[in-house]
Amino acid sequence: MSKRRAARELALQCLHQWDQQGPDTGREAAEDVIERLSQDGEVQKYCRRLLETYWEHAIPVDEMIAARAENWRLDRMAVIDRNVLRLAVTELYYFQDVPPKVVLDEAIEIAKRFSTERSGSFVNGILDRILSEREESHGAG
């Protein structure tokens, strides 16, 4: 497993904790998860970068997901699917060093691994809409 994949999976676990406990205690709990589950400095660094970037842009990221999730409110999505989408949209919009295809592939695989087989299709559909709109408005790449 690549270090970035490990960091994404760790960030998913942290974001799940944050999502369940709320913003007041969730960040502290996320840091505990990072320290407990990874000893790799590179994995921890990328994980923290993902989380901090999402938290900094949580409102626009969540709005972007909600606007493309036909017939699904964000709070009614499976917790794992919602948080995989949050991390993927964060990478798509705020991490210029990660190719969009990599973001999509990683999100789909992580959703399948941690949620259900159908989650991969669900995540893919929403991310595909977001990526298509992003490419239309900003140009491909």
DOVO-345615 format. One line per 10 residues: their letters; for each residue x, y, z of N, C-alpha, C. Coordinates in nm, 2 decimals. Example, Ala and Ser with C-alpha at 12.3 -4.5 7.8 and 13.67 -1.06 7.14 Angstrom:
as) 1.32,-0.57,0.78,1.23,-0.45,0.78,1.32,-0.33,0.78  1.28,-0.22,0.71,1.37,-0.11,0.71,1.29,0.00,0.79
This chain:
mskrraarel) 0.09,-0.12,0.00,0.00,0.00,0.00,0.09,0.12,0.00  0.05,0.22,-0.08,0.13,0.34,-0.09,0.11,0.43,0.04  0.21,0.51,0.06,0.20,0.60,0.18,0.07,0.69,0.17  0.05,0.74,0.05,-0.07,0.83,0.03,-0.20,0.75,0.05  -0.21,0.63,0.01,-0.33,0.55,0.03,-0.34,0.53,0.18  -0.23,0.49,0.25,-0.24,0.48,0.39,-0.28,0.60,0.46  -0.24,0.72,0.41,-0.27,0.85,0.47,-0.42,0.88,0.45  -0.47,0.84,0.33,-0.61,0.86,0.30,-0.70,0.78,0.39  -0.66,0.65,0.41,-0.74,0.56,0.49,-0.73,0.61,0.64  -0.62,0.65,0.68,-0.61,0.71,0.82,-0.69,0.83,0.83
alqclhqwdq) -0.69,0.92,0.73,-0.77,1.04,0.73,-0.92,1.00,0.74  -0.96,0.90,0.67,-1.10,0.85,0.67,-1.14,0.81,0.81  -1.05,0.74,0.88,-1.08,0.70,1.01,-1.09,0.82,1.11  -1.01,0.91,1.09,-1.01,1.04,1.17,-1.14,1.12,1.14  -1.17,1.13,1.02,-1.29,1.21,0.98,-1.42,1.14,1.03  -1.41,1.01,1.02,-1.53,0.93,1.08,-1.55,0.97,1.22  -1.44,0.97,1.30,-1.44,1.00,1.44,-1.49,1.14,1.46  -1.44,1.23,1.38,-1.48,1.38,1.39,-1.62,1.39,1.36  -1.67,1.32,1.26,-1.81,1.33,1.21,-1.90,1.28,1.32  -1.87,1.18,1.39,-1.95,1.12,1.49,-1.95,1.20,1.62
qgpdtgreaa) -1.84,1.26,1.66,-1.82,1.33,1.78,-1.85,1.48,1.77  -1.84,1.53,1.65,-1.86,1.68,1.63,-1.73,1.75,1.64  -1.74,1.87,1.58,-1.62,1.95,1.56,-1.54,1.99,1.69  -1.62,2.00,1.81,-1.55,2.04,1.93,-1.45,1.94,1.98  -1.49,1.81,1.98,-1.40,1.71,2.04,-1.33,1.62,1.92  -1.39,1.63,1.81,-1.35,1.55,1.70,-1.21,1.57,1.65  -1.16,1.69,1.65,-1.02,1.72,1.61,-0.92,1.66,1.70  -0.95,1.67,1.83,-0.86,1.61,1.93,-0.86,1.45,1.92  -0.98,1.40,1.90,-0.99,1.25,1.88,-0.92,1.21,1.75  -0.93,1.29,1.65,-0.86,1.26,1.52,-0.71,1.25,1.54
edvierlsqd) -0.65,1.35,1.62,-0.51,1.35,1.65,-0.47,1.22,1.73  -0.56,1.18,1.82,-0.53,1.05,1.89,-0.53,0.93,1.80  -0.62,0.93,1.70,-0.62,0.82,1.60,-0.50,0.82,1.52  -0.45,0.94,1.47,-0.33,0.95,1.39,-0.21,0.89,1.47  -0.20,0.94,1.59,-0.08,0.89,1.68,-0.09,0.74,1.71  -0.21,0.69,1.73,-0.23,0.55,1.77,-0.21,0.46,1.65  -0.26,0.50,1.53,-0.26,0.40,1.42,-0.15,0.41,1.32  -0.07,0.52,1.33,0.04,0.53,1.23,0.17,0.58,1.30  0.28,0.52,1.27,0.41,0.56,1.32,0.49,0.63,1.21  0.44,0.63,1.09,0.51,0.68,0.97,0.48,0.83,0.96
gevqkycrrl) 0.59,0.90,0.97,0.58,1.05,0.96,0.52,1.10,0.83  0.56,1.04,0.72,0.50,1.08,0.59,0.35,1.06,0.59  0.31,0.95,0.63,0.16,0.91,0.64,0.09,1.01,0.73  0.14,1.04,0.84,0.08,1.13,0.94,0.07,1.27,0.88  0.18,1.31,0.81,0.19,1.45,0.76,0.08,1.47,0.65  0.07,1.37,0.56,-0.03,1.38,0.45,-0.17,1.37,0.51  -0.19,1.29,0.60,-0.32,1.27,0.67,-0.36,1.40,0.73  -0.27,1.47,0.81,-0.30,1.60,0.87,-0.33,1.70,0.77  -0.26,1.70,0.66,-0.28,1.80,0.55,-0.42,1.78,0.49  -0.46,1.66,0.47,-0.60,1.63,0.42,-0.70,1.68,0.51
letywehaip) -0.69,1.65,0.64,-0.79,1.68,0.74,-0.79,1.83,0.76  -0.68,1.90,0.78,-0.68,2.04,0.80,-0.74,2.12,0.68  -0.70,2.07,0.56,-0.76,2.13,0.44,-0.91,2.12,0.43  -0.96,2.00,0.46,-1.10,1.98,0.46,-1.17,2.07,0.56  -1.12,2.07,0.69,-1.18,2.15,0.79,-1.18,2.30,0.76  -1.07,2.34,0.69,-1.07,2.48,0.65,-1.17,2.51,0.54  -1.21,2.42,0.46,-1.30,2.44,0.35,-1.42,2.35,0.36  -1.46,2.31,0.48,-1.57,2.21,0.50,-1.70,2.26,0.44  -1.74,2.39,0.46,-1.87,2.43,0.41,-1.87,2.42,0.25  -1.78,2.48,0.18,-1.79,2.47,0.03,-1.78,2.32,-0.02
vdemiaarae) -1.69,2.24,0.05,-1.68,2.10,0.01,-1.81,2.03,0.03  -1.87,2.04,0.15,-2.00,1.98,0.17,-2.11,2.03,0.08  -2.11,2.15,0.05,-2.21,2.21,-0.04,-2.19,2.15,-0.18  -2.07,2.14,-0.22,-2.04,2.08,-0.35,-2.09,1.94,-0.36  -2.07,1.86,-0.26,-2.12,1.72,-0.26,-2.27,1.72,-0.26  -2.33,1.79,-0.17,-2.48,1.79,-0.16,-2.54,1.83,-0.29  -2.49,1.93,-0.36,-2.55,1.98,-0.48,-2.54,1.87,-0.59  -2.45,1.78,-0.59,-2.44,1.68,-0.69,-2.49,1.54,-0.65  -2.53,1.53,-0.52,-2.59,1.40,-0.47,-2.74,1.40,-0.49  -2.78,1.36,-0.61,-2.92,1.36,-0.64,-3.00,1.27,-0.55
nwrldrmavi) -3.10,1.32,-0.49,-3.19,1.24,-0.40,-3.12,1.20,-0.27  -3.01,1.26,-0.24,-2.94,1.22,-0.11,-2.90,1.35,-0.04  -2.94,1.36,0.08,-2.89,1.47,0.17,-2.76,1.42,0.23  -2.67,1.51,0.25,-2.54,1.47,0.31,-2.56,1.40,0.44  -2.65,1.44,0.53,-2.66,1.38,0.66,-2.73,1.24,0.65  -2.78,1.20,0.53,-2.85,1.07,0.52,-2.76,0.97,0.44  -2.64,1.02,0.40,-2.55,0.93,0.33,-2.48,0.84,0.44  -2.44,0.72,0.40,-2.36,0.64,0.48,-2.23,0.72,0.53  -2.20,0.71,0.66,-2.09,0.79,0.71,-1.96,0.77,0.63  -1.93,0.65,0.60,-1.80,0.62,0.52,-1.81,0.69,0.39
drnvlrlavt) -1.92,0.67,0.32,-1.93,0.73,0.18,-1.92,0.89,0.19  -1.99,0.95,0.29,-1.98,1.09,0.30,-1.84,1.14,0.33  -1.77,1.07,0.41,-1.63,1.11,0.44,-1.53,1.08,0.33  -1.55,0.97,0.26,-1.47,0.94,0.14,-1.49,1.06,0.04  -1.61,1.10,0.02,-1.64,1.21,-0.07,-1.58,1.34,-0.02  -1.58,1.37,0.10,-1.52,1.49,0.16,-1.37,1.49,0.13  -1.31,1.38,0.16,-1.16,1.38,0.13,-1.13,1.39,-0.02  -1.20,1.32,-0.10,-1.18,1.32,-0.24,-1.20,1.46,-0.30  -1.31,1.53,-0.26,-1.34,1.66,-0.31,-1.23,1.76,-0.26  -1.18,1.74,-0.14,-1.08,1.82,-0.09,-0.95,1.81,-0.17
elyyfqdvpp) -0.92,1.68,-0.21,-0.80,1.66,-0.29,-0.82,1.72,-0.43  -0.94,1.70,-0.49,-0.96,1.75,-0.62,-0.95,1.90,-0.63  -0.99,1.97,-0.53,-0.99,2.12,-0.54,-0.88,2.19,-0.48  -0.81,2.13,-0.38,-0.71,2.20,-0.30,-0.57,2.14,-0.31  -0.56,2.02,-0.38,-0.43,1.95,-0.39,-0.39,1.95,-0.53  -0.32,2.05,-0.58,-0.28,2.05,-0.72,-0.18,1.95,-0.76  -0.12,1.89,-0.66,-0.01,1.79,-0.69,-0.07,1.64,-0.71  -0.20,1.63,-0.70,-0.26,1.49,-0.71,-0.35,1.49,-0.84  -0.32,1.41,-0.94,-0.40,1.40,-1.06,-0.54,1.36,-1.02  -0.64,1.42,-1.09,-0.78,1.39,-1.06,-0.82,1.24,-1.08
kvvldeaiei) -0.76,1.18,-1.18,-0.79,1.03,-1.20,-0.74,0.95,-1.08  -0.63,0.99,-1.02,-0.58,0.92,-0.90,-0.68,0.94,-0.78  -0.73,1.06,-0.77,-0.82,1.09,-0.66,-0.95,1.01,-0.67  -1.00,1.00,-0.80,-1.12,0.92,-0.82,-1.10,0.77,-0.79  -0.99,0.72,-0.85,-0.96,0.58,-0.83,-0.94,0.54,-0.68  -0.87,0.63,-0.61,-0.84,0.60,-0.47,-0.97,0.61,-0.39  -1.06,0.71,-0.42,-1.18,0.72,-0.34,-1.27,0.60,-0.37  -1.28,0.55,-0.49,-1.36,0.44,-0.52,-1.31,0.31,-0.45  -1.19,0.29,-0.46,-1.13,0.17,-0.39,-1.15,0.18,-0.24  -1.13,0.29,-0.18,-1.14,0.31,-0.04,-1.29,0.29,0.00
akrfstersg) -1.38,0.34,-0.07,-1.52,0.33,-0.05,-1.56,0.18,-0.05  -1.51,0.11,-0.15,-1.54,-0.04,-0.16,-1.48,-0.11,-0.04  -1.36,-0.07,0.00,-1.29,-0.15,0.11,-1.36,-0.12,0.24  -1.40,0.00,0.27,-1.45,0.03,0.40,-1.61,0.04,0.41  -1.67,0.04,0.30,-1.82,0.05,0.30,-1.87,-0.07,0.23  -1.95,-0.05,0.12,-2.00,-0.17,0.05,-1.96,-0.16,-0.10  -1.98,-0.27,-0.16,-1.95,-0.28,-0.31,-2.02,-0.17,-0.39  -2.15,-0.14,-0.35,-2.23,-0.04,-0.41,-2.17,0.10,-0.38  -2.10,0.12,-0.28,-2.05,0.25,-0.24,-1.95,0.30,-0.35  -1.88,0.21,-0.41,-1.78,0.25,-0.52,-1.86,0.32,-0.63
sfvngildri) -1.97,0.27,-0.67,-2.05,0.33,-0.78,-2.11,0.46,-0.73  -2.16,0.47,-0.61,-2.22,0.59,-0.55,-2.11,0.70,-0.55  -2.00,0.67,-0.50,-1.89,0.77,-0.49,-1.84,0.81,-0.63  -1.83,0.71,-0.72,-1.79,0.74,-0.85,-1.88,0.84,-0.92  -2.01,0.81,-0.91,-2.11,0.90,-0.97,-2.11,1.04,-0.93  -2.09,1.06,-0.80,-2.09,1.20,-0.75,-1.96,1.27,-0.79  -1.85,1.20,-0.77,-1.72,1.25,-0.81,-1.70,1.28,-0.96  -1.76,1.19,-1.04,-1.76,1.22,-1.18,-1.83,1.34,-1.22  -1.95,1.37,-1.16,-2.02,1.50,-1.18,-1.94,1.62,-1.14  -1.88,1.61,-1.02,-1.80,1.72,-0.97,-1.68,1.74,-1.06
lsereeshga) -1.61,1.64,-1.10,-1.49,1.65,-1.19,-1.53,1.71,-1.32  -1.64,1.66,-1.38,-1.68,1.71,-1.51,-1.71,1.86,-1.51  -1.78,1.90,-1.40,-1.81,2.04,-1.39,-1.68,2.13,-1.36  -1.59,2.07,-1.28,-1.46,2.14,-1.26,-1.38,2.15,-1.39  -1.38,2.05,-1.47,-1.30,2.06,-1.59,-1.37,2.15,-1.69  -1.50,2.16,-1.69,-1.57,2.26,-1.78,-1.54,2.40,-1.74  -1.54,2.43,-1.61,-1.52,2.56,-1.56,-1.37,2.61,-1.56  -1.28,2.51,-1.54,-1.14,2.54,-1.52,-1.05,2.49,-1.63  -1.11,2.41,-1.72,-1.03,2.35,-1.82,-0.97,2.22,-1.77  -0.96,2.12,-1.85,-0.91,1.99,-1.81,-0.77,2.00,-1.76
g) -0.74,1.92,-1.65,-0.61,1.91,-1.59,-0.58,2.02,-1.50
